[in-house]
Amino acid sequence: MLEAAGLARSTYHCALANPKGPTRPELRARVAEIFGRLPNGVGRRQIAMGLRAVDGARIADKTVLKMMREMGLRCGIRRETDCHGYNPYRGVVGETFGNALGRDFEADGPWRKMGTDATESRLPFGKAHLAPVYDFGSKEIVAHAISPHADLAQQEEMLAMLMAAKPEGASPIPRSDMGRQHRHATYVRSLAENGFTQSMSRKGDCIDDGATEQVFGHLKDEFFRGRDWDDFESFKRDLEAYIDHWNRVRRQVKLKGPTPVEFREQALREAA
């Protein structure tokens, strides 16, 4: 068999004397714990950043991927869905604003550039809508509202949370689409009175909202996939917990390891 395979006898006996063991067995329990934080698991980068930041481990992302394969751990993979039904555009109503940000989603600190949008979920109990505000600098969901209805009341709830969280002296530019709620006089006035400069994407151009849309992509992978809820309250409770996980536990590659809250707190301390 060795002759047919073109292998030396020494290669066979070396492998026999040194059987392959599991990769980094001392870290397996932590890998399993980090992976299990979300119902659909987390990817190799989240696990690697957690091991490096919390455990002080020197480990590469590829090594974590190898460990996950050995342990049979596989997180959800993004797939196209059939749900494309929600469209907040209702023609030319209310006030519109120019595309002040263009497609420049980079921000050199928190509370400078933001994105907001709404996503609809069709669940066994009916529809549910999430309206978050996403900070491009810190990658934090700084405000949100979860409601059975995509209406002005939901936006007012989200705005109240946003204004309560806004640091003194901050003048952010929030990007939104041309949805009717974002052009309503109450919405526009609330932003203007609190030092926000409104920016809107171009109609029918989803790439203008790409930074916010990627949050919804992660949400579908990590929170929704393979799950159902029988009532709105349990869904809202679990989604609130996921948003807290996103802000305080989920580490960000683009921030080079910190969680959004860690990054924001450090940035504001340095600016003070």
C-alpha positions in Angstrom: 0.0 0.0 0.0 2.9 2.4 0.8 4.5 1.6 -2.5 1.2 2.2 -4.4 0.7 5.5 -2.5 4.3 6.6 -3.1 5.0 7.0 0.6 8.1 6.0 2.6 7.8 3.5 5.4 9.2 6.2 7.7 6.2 8.4 7.0 3.8 5.7 8.0 5.6 4.8 11.2 6.0 8.5 12.2 2.2 9.1 11.8 1.6 5.9 13.8 3.8 7.0 16.6 2.4 10.5 16.7 -1.4 10.3 16.3 -3.2 13.5 15.5 -4.7 15.1 18.6 -7.4 17.8 18.9 -6.4 21.4 18.2 -5.9 23.6 21.3 -7.9 21.3 23.6 -7.5 23.8 26.5 -9.7 26.3 24.7 -12.5 24.0 23.6 -14.8 24.7 26.5 -14.5 28.5 25.9 -15.0 28.0 22.1 -18.2 26.0 22.9 -19.4 28.7 25.4 -18.9 31.6 23.0 -20.4 29.7 20.1 -23.5 29.0 22.2 -24.3 32.6 23.1 -26.7 32.9 20.2 -29.3 30.3 19.0 -27.7 30.0 15.6 -24.1 30.1 16.9 -21.4 32.7 16.1 -18.6 32.6 13.5 -14.9 32.1 13.9 -14.1 35.8 14.0 -16.4 36.4 17.0 -14.9 33.4 18.8 -11.3 34.4 18.0 -11.8 38.0 19.1 -13.4 36.8 22.4 -10.5 34.4 23.1 -8.0 37.1 22.4 -9.7 40.0 24.3 -11.0 38.1 27.3 -8.7 35.0 27.7 -5.5 36.6 26.3 -5.1 33.7 23.9 -2.7 34.0 21.0 -4.8 32.3 18.3 -5.5 32.9 14.6 -8.9 33.0 13.0 -8.0 29.9 10.9 -7.1 27.9 14.0 -10.5 28.7 15.5 -12.2 27.6 12.3 -10.2 24.3 12.4 -11.3 23.8 16.0 -14.9 24.5 15.1 -14.8 21.9 12.3 -13.3 19.3 14.7 -16.0 20.1 17.3 -18.8 20.0 14.7 -19.8 23.6 15.3 -21.2 25.5 12.3 -23.1 28.8 12.5 -25.9 29.9 10.1 -24.9 30.9 6.6 -26.6 33.8 4.9 -29.2 32.8 2.3 -31.6 34.7 0.2 -35.1 35.0 1.8 -38.5 35.4 0.2 -39.5 38.3 2.4 -39.2 41.5 0.4 -42.7 42.9 1.1 -42.1 46.0 3.3 -41.7 49.3 1.5 -42.2 52.6 3.5 -42.3 54.8 0.4 -45.7 56.4 -0.2 -44.9 59.0 -2.8 -43.8 62.6 -2.4 -45.2 63.6 1.0 -43.6 65.7 3.7 -40.1 67.2 3.6 -37.2 65.6 1.8 -33.4 66.1 2.3 -30.3 65.7 0.2 -27.9 62.8 0.4 -25.4 64.6 2.6 -23.4 61.5 3.4 -23.3 60.0 -0.1 -21.9 56.5 0.4 -19.2 57.5 2.9 -20.0 55.3 5.8 -16.7 55.8 7.6 -16.7 57.8 10.8 -13.7 58.7 13.0 -15.7 58.5 16.2 -19.1 57.8 17.7 -22.2 60.1 17.4 -21.1 61.6 14.1 -22.7 59.5 11.3 -25.6 57.2 11.8 -28.1 55.2 9.8 -31.8 54.4 10.5 -34.2 52.2 8.7 -37.1 49.8 9.4 -37.5 46.1 8.8 -40.6 44.0 8.8 -40.8 40.4 10.1 -43.7 38.1 9.4 -44.2 35.7 12.3 -46.9 33.2 13.5 -48.6 35.9 15.6 -48.5 38.5 12.8 -46.1 41.3 11.8 -43.4 42.9 13.8 -41.3 46.0 12.9 -37.9 47.0 14.1 -36.6 50.6 13.7 -33.0 50.9 14.9 -30.5 53.7 14.8 -27.0 52.4 13.9 -23.8 54.4 14.7 -21.3 54.1 11.9 -18.4 55.0 14.2 -19.0 52.7 17.1 -21.1 50.0 15.3 -23.6 50.4 18.2 -27.4 50.3 17.9 -27.8 53.5 19.9 -31.7 53.5 19.8 -34.5 51.3 18.6 -38.2 50.7 18.8 -40.0 47.3 18.3 -43.7 47.5 17.4 -46.5 45.6 15.7 -47.0 48.6 13.5 -44.6 50.7 11.4 -46.1 54.1 12.2 -45.2 57.5 13.6 -45.7 56.2 17.2 -42.8 53.7 16.7 -40.6 56.5 15.3 -41.4 58.7 18.3 -40.5 55.9 20.7 -37.2 55.5 18.8 -36.5 59.2 18.8 -37.1 59.5 22.6 -34.5 56.8 23.2 -32.1 58.5 20.7 -32.4 61.9 22.4 -31.9 60.4 25.9 -28.7 58.7 24.7 -27.2 61.6 22.8 -24.0 63.0 24.4 -24.1 66.7 25.1 -22.7 68.7 22.2 -22.9 66.0 19.6 -24.2 66.9 16.2 -24.8 63.7 14.3 -25.9 63.2 10.7 -28.5 60.4 10.6 -29.1 58.8 7.2 -32.6 57.4 6.4 -34.5 56.4 3.3 -37.5 58.5 2.0 -40.1 56.6 4.0 -43.1 58.6 5.1 -42.2 58.5 8.8 -38.8 60.0 8.1 -40.4 62.9 6.3 -43.2 63.6 8.8 -43.1 67.0 10.3 -42.8 65.6 13.9 -39.8 63.5 13.0 -38.1 66.3 11.1 -38.7 68.8 13.8 -37.4 66.5 16.6 -34.1 65.9 14.8 -33.6 69.6 13.9 -34.4 70.8 17.5 -31.8 68.4 18.9 -28.9 69.2 16.7 -29.2 66.5 14.0 -28.6 67.2 10.3 -30.9 64.9 8.3 -29.7 63.1 5.3 -31.7 60.9 2.9 -30.8 58.2 0.5 -31.9 58.4 -3.1 -35.2 56.7 -4.0 -34.8 53.1 -5.0 -31.0 53.0 -4.2 -30.5 50.4 -1.4 -26.7 50.8 -1.6 -27.0 54.3 -0.1 -28.4 52.5 3.0 -25.8 49.7 2.9 -24.3 50.2 6.3 -27.6 49.9 8.0 -28.8 47.0 5.8 -25.8 44.9 6.8 -27.1 45.1 10.4 -30.4 43.5 9.2 -28.4 40.8 7.5 -26.6 39.9 10.7 -30.0 40.0 12.5 -31.5 37.5 10.1 -28.5 35.1 10.5 -27.9 35.3 14.2 -31.4 36.0 15.6 -34.2 34.9 13.2 -32.9 31.9 11.4 -34.8 28.7 12.4 -36.8 30.4 15.1 -40.5 31.3 15.6 -42.4 33.1 18.4 -46.1 32.6 19.4 -46.7 36.1 20.6 -45.3 39.6 20.2 -44.1 40.1 23.8 -41.8 37.0 23.8 -40.4 38.1 20.4 -39.8 41.6 21.7 -38.1 40.4 24.8 -35.8 38.1 22.9 -35.0 40.8 20.3 -34.2 43.3 23.1 -31.8 40.7 24.5 -30.1 40.3 21.1 -29.6 44.1 20.7 -28.0 44.2 24.1 -25.8 41.3 23.0 -24.9 43.2 19.9 -23.9 46.3 21.8 -22.2 44.8 24.9 -21.0 41.3 24.0 -20.6 40.9 20.2 -17.1 42.1 19.2 -16.5 43.9 16.0 -13.8 43.1 13.4 -13.8 46.7 12.0 -13.2 48.0 15.6 -10.3 45.6 15.9 -11.8 43.7 18.8 -13.8 45.8 21.2 -17.6 45.7 21.6 -19.5 48.8 20.4 -20.1 50.0 24.0 -16.4 49.5 24.9 -15.4 51.5 21.8 -17.9 54.3 22.4 -17.0 54.7 26.1 -13.2 54.8 25.3 -13.7 57.3 22.4 -15.8 59.6 24.6 -13.3 59.5 27.5 -10.4 60.4 25.1 -12.4 63.3 23.6 -13.4 64.7 27.1 
